[in-house]
């Protein structure tokens, strides 16, 4: 029963991740979901953004890792494949842990 619930949750999470994304890559082109909120256009400088929208409330440091969409297609496939393999391994590990190690325990002698 727990295994079925776990599988259902994993499948549900895997299918909804794409539906909740704000950006999607189609034919190597990044597309942004339509929104009524005004956003800066791609390709303008930070100074132009600050002049039009004001200074940011907070600033975060730049990530060392590149965005997935900026990677070449072959590298994206490698990253996504490794991520999928990791999720599959974690699911198998979790199922085995919840089920126990599967070893048959010897019966205790009756007194």
C-alpha positions as MATLAB code, in Angstrom:
seq = 'XXXXXXXXXXXXXXXXXXXXXXXXXXXXXXXXXXXXXXXXXXXXXXXXXXXXXXXXXXXXXXXXXXXXXXXXXXXXXXXXXXXXXXXXXXXXXXXXXXXXXXXXXXXXXXX';
ca = [
       0.000    0.000    0.000;
       2.793    2.420    0.915;
       4.612    1.542   -2.294;
       1.585    2.435   -4.397;
       1.230    5.758   -2.614;
       4.930    6.511   -3.079;
       4.808    5.644   -6.784;
       1.684    7.761   -7.252;
       3.337   10.725   -5.511;
       6.525   10.407   -7.555;
       4.594   10.199  -10.818;
       2.430   13.143   -9.845;
       5.421   15.298   -8.929;
       7.257   14.370  -12.125;
       4.333   15.327  -14.362;
       3.452   18.615  -12.652;
       6.970   20.043  -12.637;
       6.753   21.062  -16.283;
       3.261   22.497  -15.901;
       4.387   24.863  -13.155;
       7.449   26.188  -14.981;
       7.567   29.860  -15.962;
      10.073   29.253  -18.730;
      10.199   26.401  -21.188;
      12.654   25.572  -23.968;
      11.130   24.615  -27.325;
      13.470   23.948  -30.270;
      16.382   25.565  -28.389;
      14.373   28.773  -27.849;
      13.506   29.963  -24.338;
       9.860   30.929  -24.060;
       8.280   32.718  -21.098;
       4.717   32.062  -19.955;
       2.346   34.944  -20.701;
       1.601   37.151  -17.700;
      -0.188   40.481  -17.138;
       2.750   41.673  -14.997;
       5.161   43.984  -16.825;
       8.629   42.441  -17.084;
      11.948   43.615  -18.478;
      12.687   42.576  -22.044;
      15.537   40.132  -22.671;
      18.884   41.629  -23.603;
      18.713   44.930  -21.704;
      21.270   45.903  -19.076;
      20.748   45.971  -15.323;
      21.055   49.777  -15.389;
      18.146   49.986  -17.861;
      16.076   47.666  -15.675;
      16.784   49.754  -12.568;
      15.955   52.977  -14.430;
      12.553   51.648  -15.503;
      11.494   49.445  -12.559;
      13.581   50.849   -9.682;
      16.343   49.257   -7.649;
      15.858   45.659   -6.479;
      14.716   45.104   -2.908;
      17.365   42.433   -2.366;
      20.255   41.119   -4.404;
      21.433   37.534   -4.462;
      24.872   36.352   -5.389;
      25.322   34.877   -8.829;
      25.318   31.092   -9.025;
      28.525   29.313   -9.932;
      26.596   26.765  -12.020;
      25.163   27.876  -15.383;
      21.435   27.812  -16.023;
      20.206   24.645  -17.649;
      18.825   26.553  -20.647;
      22.244   28.088  -21.382;
      23.896   24.680  -21.762;
      24.273   23.039  -25.194;
      21.638   20.395  -25.974;
      24.003   17.444  -25.415;
      25.016   18.706  -21.948;
      21.364   19.354  -21.013;
      20.527   15.746  -21.855;
      23.404   14.535  -19.682;
      22.299   16.712  -16.741;
      18.668   15.630  -17.063;
      19.634   11.965  -17.432;
      21.803   12.089  -14.319;
      19.018   13.821  -12.409;
      16.510   11.179  -13.491;
      18.892    8.373  -12.539;
      19.401    9.942   -9.123;
      15.639   10.205   -8.550;
      15.139    6.583   -9.600;
      17.907    5.426   -7.267;
      16.418    7.426   -4.369;
      12.972    5.915   -5.030;
      14.364    2.364   -5.013;
      16.350    3.094   -1.852;
      13.275    4.533   -0.107;
      11.088    1.572   -1.078;
      13.678   -0.920    0.153;
      14.081    0.995    3.402;
      10.321    1.068    4.055;
       9.896   -2.577    3.192;
      12.886   -3.686    5.229;
      15.888   -5.512    3.882;
      13.816   -8.423    2.592;
      15.685  -11.062    4.577;
      13.598  -13.864    6.081;
      13.873  -13.878    9.843;
      14.129  -17.292   11.539;
      11.190  -18.252   13.694;
      11.719  -18.169   17.436;
      11.387  -21.542   19.153;
       8.176  -22.022   21.118;
       8.553  -22.448   24.866;
];
